[in-house]
Every structure is written in structure tokens, then in C-alpha cells.
Amino acid sequence: MSKPYQAHALPLILFTIIAFLCFANLGGYPISILDEAKNTEAAREMLVNQSLVPTFNQELRVDKPPLHYFFMQLGYSIFGVNAFGARFFSAFLGLLLGIFMFYFTKKHASKPTAIISLFVLFSSFFWLNEFHLAVPDPYLIFFLSIGWASFYNFYKTGKTRDWWLFYGSIGLASLAKGPVAILMTGLIALLFFLSLKKNFWKNLTRFQPIWGGIIVLLIASPWFIYVHQATGGVFTEGFFIKHNFQRFSSKMEGHGGTFLLTIVFVFLGLFPLGMFIPQGIFHAYKYYRKDVFITFCGILSLTIILFFCISSTRLPNYTLPAMPFLAILVAEFFKEQIYLKSYARWSFYLSTCIISLVTLAIPAAVIFIFQDEKIPYLSFILLSVVALASIFLSWAALHKHQYQKYIWSISGGWAVISLILFWGIFTPLWQMSPVYKAKKIIQSHQVVGVYQNFDPAFTIQNQRTFPVFQSLEEIHNFTEVYPQAIFITRDRNISSDSLERSGFEFLMNEKSLFENYSSLIFKKNF
């Protein structure tokens, strides 16, 4: 085999594996979680209404900017209004990001570091699952990563192409999530320039931030201006004040907690090999100022982590933009173990113990989640076998200080675990959801309404919107005209006893899979 062929064969194999992981059973389980349901339905309504203003159940949705809606509409146009169409570009961007980060890391570090960083990144189930979701975060992560990598490329080479790619990507990231993309980028750039301890103003002016800011505004602002005018300022107030300033300054939707929760989310974002993040950061500290690339990755990662430690609202996906760069730091640590044949210290064994315990917990979690429901035994057995094999092989490799085999054992095991979860667990899990169980009931009724609030997945799964009633008196009046109408609600809105006393009967009462409420379907008892 020729050397040029060998040079291209391994990356091609890696990219093929990443593509398989990103697209694994992408449309095999319908949309059910809250964020996916609201985002996909908003995109569907924008497509149907041929509107640039996002709505959910025909009401203005102020939560997110439009970039992911545009991509989802394109996916719907190509593949139809379904889960695959909604998620296609999330998975596609996950694949492109893996390819881009490989060559970026290879250019500034080494090929071994680039390869190991892909193992670290794409063995993480949480990372892979994020690119299986029809939400804004895959678009934000992609364009921020491309932008930040282009920032460093321009710093090193001064190529105009990288300058344009940097500011263009940040503009698109702003259109994906809002001003947080600009704020984090500005902090990272300033801290990086300060860390160099020389030529601060020269570096800053070289990037021409005023012209760059104009490019960002030219990309992001037209839609915000349009929707501001179209909604009389309602979207602007709801998005910028509530979903940006208030989300940072106070906890929203119950997503609060100690700053330590953010640290837990960081480890979760790269688990299993993310358990070596402390070692990766310490390794980066040793080479601080000696290796500018490692310095950049370290400052970028820590800035994002600290930013969201300060934020009052905490969610697992917030720190994900740091993961590609944390993966590089972890990869550099592993490369040192492989080539210098360093002896594994206590921290290595501690990380492996935690990985082993969590890996063993996955099959147990399947039993706990399904409980009295029909357990997918084949998937459970496969999970158990793969989990045990991964643990055994990793400890055996660690004992012999065979760090390459160690990385393959853990990352390969978790890649297979992810595939089993996507293919063998998610589909039967979806069949336990109230939305799935209610499908026949809703399809058999032409008139369906909502009492106060409901599981948002009902809209996208039935591809229809529902009139909302705020009082039982309104429902009584409505059923005089439509006696066969049925109504969806949550048990948070009203108790089953109250409904029965008010002259209604139940057609369904099912606990939600991922939220702390039950979905009810009822009708007037004539």
C-alpha cells in the first residue's frame, strides 16, 4: 500500500464512521422532547404559512432566532415533514464539524492529536445525541467552532479567507442563538490577546473588529429588524430581554442550581473520555505560552465554562461549544501518554473507575426506565455485553500501559453503546410516550382542542394546530357546537376529579416520559 494512499485511508475511514454515528437511526424515532417539538413545529408552521415570523400553535414564538428554522424547512422540502427531515442538517453539520476539526487540529498540532480528538468527541453519546436533535444548538456549535478555528487560523497565517470565514461564521452563529455568540467570541479574543503579553493592540487592530462587526450585523440584523417591525417589537422584547438577559441573570424554567452543575455538564458533554478533562487542562497548563495553539484551546474552553458557571440558568447543552477544543486538550494529554509511555498515575485510575461505573449503569438505567413496560431484551443484552467488554478491555490495556488500546476500548465501546441506544432503545421508548399512545384517538377525531396547556409534541406528530381554551366554561360552550370534540391538557392544569365533576370523561391519562406531568385527553360526557 502506497504512503499517499495510507495517508488518506485512515481519515476516510474515520469520517465514514462519524457519518454513520451522526445519522444512526436519525428518523427512526419520532420527535417527542419539548425543545425538539416546539422548534420543529415552528419551522413547519413557517413553511405552511410562508412566513419569516416563527409561531408555535399559531402563536408568536420568541424563544429563538431563525437559522435552524430555515434549515429545517429545507429539510422538510427535501425529505418531507418528518423527524428525518427536521434532523438532517443537525447530523450533517455534526459530520462536517468532525471533518473540519480534524484538519484544523492536524494543521496546528499533529495528526495523532487530530485522530485522538475525534475519538474523544464522537465516542460521547451526549455529543452525538445533540447532533440527532432538531434544535438550534447544533447550528450554534458548528458555526462557533468554525468561527473560532478561523480566528486562530487568521492569527497564525493572516489569510483574508480566514478573516471572512471568522466573522461570517459568528454572524451565522448569532442568527442561530443570538448575541451570546458575539459576547463569548469577544471575551475569548480579548483573553487570548492578553495572554500573549505583547502586541495586544497590534493583534486587535489586525483583526479589524469594526469592519468585522459590520459583517456580523449585515448577516444577523436584517431578520431581527424585519421581525421587530412585523411583531410591533414583541419579538424583540421577548427574545432579547427574557431569553437572553433574564436567562443569564436569573434562572428560567426551573433550570438553576449551583455552579458545580455546570462542571458536571462539562464532563457529561465529553463522557466517557471527558473524564480526562482535568488531566487535559493540567497538561495544557504545563505548556502555557510554550505552545500558542494549546494556550488558545485552553483559554477558549475555560472562558466558556466560567461564563456559564456565572450564568443563573444552567442546561447541559450550554457548554457544548467548548467540547471540540476540550477534546484537543484531552487528545494532547493522551498523545503524551502514548509516545512518552508515561506511567498511569492515580488520576488515570480514578477516571477509569468513574467511566466503568457509569458504563455499567447504562443497562441498569434501561431496566429502570422501562420498568413495567415491555423491555427490549435483545438491546438490553447487547448493551450489557458491550459495556462489560469495554470495561474489561480498557482495564487490561491500562494495566499494560497500552494507551492506544485503552482509547480504542473505551471510545469503541461507547460508540457501539450509542448505536444500540439510537437503534434499539429510542424507538421502543418513544412507544411509551403519551403522544404515541394518543395518536389513534386524535386521528379518529376531526375536532381537537387544548385546555390551557399541553405537550407540544402533539402538534408536530399530528401536523396540525389546536385551538386553546382557558376555562371549562369555554369548552362547555364549544361542545354545544361540536359535541364530538376532544381536548388535550396536562394534570398540572386541572385534576382528574375536577374534570369528572364538571361532566367530562377521560379517554387517556398517561405520564410524560421526560417531563414531570401527565397528558390527559377528555371529552364532554353527554
N, C-alpha and C positions, 0 to 999 in steps of 0.2 A: 504494500500500500504506500503510495507516494506521500511525502510530507505535506504538500498543499492540500491533498485530499483529507489527510488526517486532521489538519488544522480546521477544516470546515465541517467535518463529520460530527465531532462532538457537540459544537454549538447547535447544529441542525437537530441532533437527537434531543438535546435539552429543550429546544424551542418546541419540538413536536410533543414532548411530554407536558410542557407547560400549557400548550394549546388544549391537550386532552383534559388536563386538570381544570382549566378555566371554563371549558364548555361541557364538563361532565354533567349529563342529565339536566341541562340548563332549562329545558321546557318540560321536564318530566313530572314536576310537581307544581301545582298552581300557586298563584300569589295569595298569601294569607296573612303575613305580618302587617302591622299597622302602617309603617312607613312605606313599604312597597305598594300597599293597596292605595294609599292616598296619592302617591306620585304617579302610579300607572293610570289611575282613573283620571287624574287631572290632565295627563297627556292625551288620553282618549277623548275627553270632552273638548279639549283644544282642537283636536283633529276633526271631530264631528262638527263642532261649531265654527271651524275655520277661523279661530281667534288666537291672538297673541296673549290674551289675558287668561291666566290659569284659574280654573274653577274646580271645586270638588262638590259633587252632587248639586251642580249649578249654582253654587255659592263661591264667592271670591276666595281664593286660597293665597294667603300672604306669606306662607312659610318659606318658600324657596324661589330663587331666580330660575330662569327658563332653560338653561343649556341642556339639562338632562331630558326635559320635556321634548325639545327639538329632536334629540337623538332617538327617543322612544317613538315619536311619531314616524320617524324614518323607518325604524324597526317594524312598526305596525304596517306601514305601507309595503314593505318588502315581504314580511313573514306572516302578516295578519295580526289581528288584535288578540294576542295570547301571551303567555309567560315568556316564550322563547323570543318573540319579537320585542317585548319590553326589556328583556335582559341581554339581548345580543350584544349591544355596543358596550355594556359593562364588561362582559367577558372579553370582547375583542380588545378593549383598551388595556385590560389586565395582561393579555398576551403581548401587545405592543410595548407596554411598560417593561415587561421582563426582558424583551429583546434590547430595548434602548438602554436599560440599566446595565446589561451585560457588557455592551460595547463601551459605555461610559466608564464603568469600573475597570475594564481591561485597559483602556487608554491611560487612566491616571494611576492605577495601582498595578495589577498584574492579571494574567489570565486565570491562575489558580484562585485568586481572590474573587474574580468575577464569577467563576463557576460555583464556588462555595456559597457566595452571597445568594445565588439563585436557589441553591439547596435550602438555605436558611429561610428565604422568603416564601417559596412555593411549597414548602412542607408544612406551612402553617395553615391549619384548617380555617382559622378566623380570617386570615388574609384572603384565602381562596373563596370563602363564603361571601366576603364583601364584594367580590367581582362576580358573584352569582346573583346580586341583588339589583333591582331596578330602582335605585335611589341616587341622589346627587353625588355621594361620596366617591364612587369610582372615577367620576369625571374630575372632581376636585383633586384627588390623589394623583391622577395621571398628569394633569396639566401643571400642578405644582411641582411634581417630580421633574417633568421635562423642563420647566422654567428654572428651577434651582440648579439642575445639572447644566443647563445652558449658561446660567450665571457664572458657574465655575469655569466652564469652557471658555467663555469670553474673557474672564480674568486671566486665564493662562495663555490664550492664543491671540486675543484681540480681534478675532474674525467677526466681520459685520453680520454674517449669517447667524451667529450665536447671540448677538445683541438683539436682533429682531425676534429670534425664537424665544429668548428670555422674556421680553416684555409682551410679546404676543401670547405666550402661554399664561402669564399672570393675568392678562386681560380676560382670557377664556376661563381661568380658574375663578376670577371674580364673577363671571357670568354663571358659574356653577354653584357658588356658595355665598358670594357677597364680599364685603370689604375685609373680612378676616384674611382672605388670601393676600391682599395688599399689605395689611398690618404685619402678618407673620413674615412676609418677604422682606419688608423694610427692616424689621428687627434683626433678622438673620444677616442681612447685608451689612448693617451697621456694626454688629458684634464681630463679624468676620473681619471687617476692615480694621476695627480697633485691636483685634487680636494680633494683627500683623506688626503693630507697634511702629510702623513707619509708612510714610506716603499715604496717610489717611485721605487727605483732600485730593491728592492726585488720583488715587483709586476711585474715589467717589465721583469726581468730575469726569473721569474717563468713561464712566457708565452713563453719563448724560441723563440723570434722573428726571429732569424736567421734560425733555423730549420723550423719554420712556413713559413718564406718567401720562403724557398726552396720548400716546399709543394705547395705553391701558384704558383710558377714558373713552377713546374713539371706539374701542371694541365693546366695552361694557355699558356705557351710558345711554346709547340710543334706545335700547329696550326699556331701561328704567325710566327714561323721560316719557316714552310712549305710554307705558302702563300707569305712570303717575297721572298723566292727563286723562287717560281713559277711565280711571277709577276715582277721579277727583281727589287724589292724594291719599286715598285709603290704603292702597298697597304700600306706598312709601312709608307711611306711619307704622303700619303693622309689621313690615319687614325690617326696616332699619331700627326702629325703636324697640319693638317687642322681641323680634327673633335675632337681633344682634346685640344691642346694648344691654337689654334686660337679661338675655340669656347668659351674658358674660358676668353681669353684676349681681344677679340673683338666680337661684335655682329655678328651673322651669319644668313643669310636667312631672314633678317628683324626682328628677334626675340630679340629686345633690349628693352630699356625703363629704367625707374627709378627703384631703388632697392625696392621701395614700391610695385612694381608689383609682386615681389617675395612674399611679405607678403600677397597680395591678393590671390595668388595661394595657399598659405598655408591654408587659410580659405576655399578656394574652394575645396581643397583636402579632407576635412572632413565635408563639409557642408551637413546637417544643424547643427548637434550638434558641429561641428567645430567652430561655433560662440562662444563657451565657451572655446576656446584655451587660451585666456588671463587669464581667471579665473583659468584654469588648471595649467598654468605656475606659476601664483602667489601662488596658493596652494602648488605647488612643492617647491617654494622658501621658504615658511614657514617651510617646513620640510627638508630643505637643511642640509645635514650632519647628521640629525637625522634618516633619512631613506635612506640607501645607494641605494636601488632599485629605489626610486623616483629620487634621485640625478642622477643616471645613465641615466634614461629615459629623464630627463631634459637636461643634457649635450648633449646627443646624438641628441635630437631634435633640440636644439638651434645651435649646430655645423653645422648641415645640412642646416638649414635656413640661417645662417650667411654666410656659404660657397657659397650658390647660390645668396645671396644678393650681394656678391663681384663679382661673375661671370658676364661677359658682356652680354652673351646670356641668355635669360630668356624664359623658357617654363613651362607650368602648371605641367608637369609630373616630373620635376627635383626634387622637394621636396617630392615626394610621399614616398620614403623610410623612411621618418620620421613619417609617419602617424600612423603606428601601435603603436609607442611609445608615440606620442602625444595623441592618443586615450586612453592610460593608464592614462596619467595625467588628462585628462578630466573626465575619469571614477572615479578617486580618488576624484576629486572635487565633483562630483555628489553623490558619496557614503557618503561624509561628510554631504551633504545637507539632504540626506535620513535618516541617522542614528542619526545625531545630531539635525535634524529638524531645521536647521538654517533658519532664515528669509531671503527671497529673496530680495537682495538689488537692487539698480538702474541698476547695470550692468546686472543682470539677466533679467530685463525687457527690457533693450536695446537689448540684444542678441535675445530675443524672438520677439521683433519688427522687427528686420532685417530678422529673419527667416520667419516671417509671410509675409513680403513684397515680399521676393524672392519667397516664395511658391505661392503667388497669381500671380506672374509674369509668372509662368510656362504656365498656359493655354493661357495667352495673347501672350506669345512667339510663341506658336503653330499657333495662328491666323496670327501673323506677318510673320512667316517662310513660311507658305503655301500660303498666300495672294490670288492670283487669281487661284491657283491650287485647286483641289478638297480636301477640308478639311475633315479629318477623324472625323466626328462629334461625333460618339459614344465614341471614345477615348478622344476627347475634353471635352465631358460632364463628363466622368468618372474622368478625371484629375481635373476638376473644383469641383466636389463633394468631392473627396478625399482631395483636397487642403483645401477647406473650413472646412471640418470635422476635419482635423488635426489641423488647426489653432484654431478652437473653443474649441476642447477638451484640447489642450495644455494650452490655456489661463485659462480655467476653473480649470484645475489641478493646475496651478501656483497660481491662486487666493486662493485656499485652501491649498497651500503649500504641495500638494501631488506630490512629486518629482518623484516617481516611475511611476505614471500615466502620468506625464509630459513627461518623457523619452519615454514611450511606445507610447504616442500620436504622438510625432514628428518623432521618428525613424520608427514606424509602418506606419505612413502616407507617409513618403518618400520612404520606401521600396516598397509600393504599387505604388507610383508615378513612381519609377524606372521601375517596371514591366510593367506599362502602356506604358512608353516611349519605352522600348525594344520591346514589343509585338504590340502596336497599332500605334506608331508614326514612328519608324525607317523604317519599310517596305514601307509604302506609301511615306516616304521621299526619300528613295532610288529610287523610280519610277520617281522622278522628276529630277534625275541626267542625265547629258549628256551621260554617259556611258550606262545607261539603255535604253535611247531613241535611241541610235545609234546601239544597238545590232542587230536588224534586218538588218540594212544597211550593217554592217560589215559581218554578216554571209552570206549575199547574194552575196558577192564579194570574189573571191579567192585571188586577189592581192590587198593588202592594204599597204600603206606606210605612213611615217610620214614626215612632213615638219618641220624641226628644233626641235620642242619640242611638247609634248602632255601630256594629263592627264595620269599618269602612271596606273590608274585603267583599262585602255583599254587592257593592256597586260594580267593581271590575269583573267579578266572577259571573255576574248576570248581564254585564254590559248594558246597564240601564241605571237611571237615577230614580230617586223615590221622593215623593212629597213628604215633608216633615210636619208633624203636628205637635204642638206644645202642651195640649191639655186633652184629657179624656172627653171633655165636652165637645171639642172639635172633632174627635174621632166618632163620637155618637152621631153628630150631625152628618158627617161624611158617609157613614154606613147606611144612613137613610136613603142616600142616592145610590151607593154601591154596597149592597148588603153582603156580597161575597168577598169583600176586601179583607186582606190580612195585613198585619202590622208587625214590624220588627222593632225590638228595643233591647235594652240591657237591664239586668236586675238591679243595677245602680239607680236606674230611673224610677222604678216602682217595684214593689214586692208582688210576688205571685198571688198572695192573699188579697191584696188591694184590687188586682185585676179581676179576680174571680168575684169579689163582692160587687164590682162595678158592672157585672154582666158579660164578662168575656171568658172565653175558654182557651186553653193552651193547645197549640199544635206542636211546639218544641220548646225544650228548656235544656240547653247544652252549655257546659263550661268551656270558656275560651282556652286555647292552647297556650298562648303566650301573654295573656293579659289577665288581670285579676277581676274578671266579671264573667257572667253567663249571658248568652244570647237567647232571647225569648222571641217566639213567634206566637201571636194570638189573633183571635177574630171575635167578632160580636156573636154572642150566644142568643139567637132569636128563639 
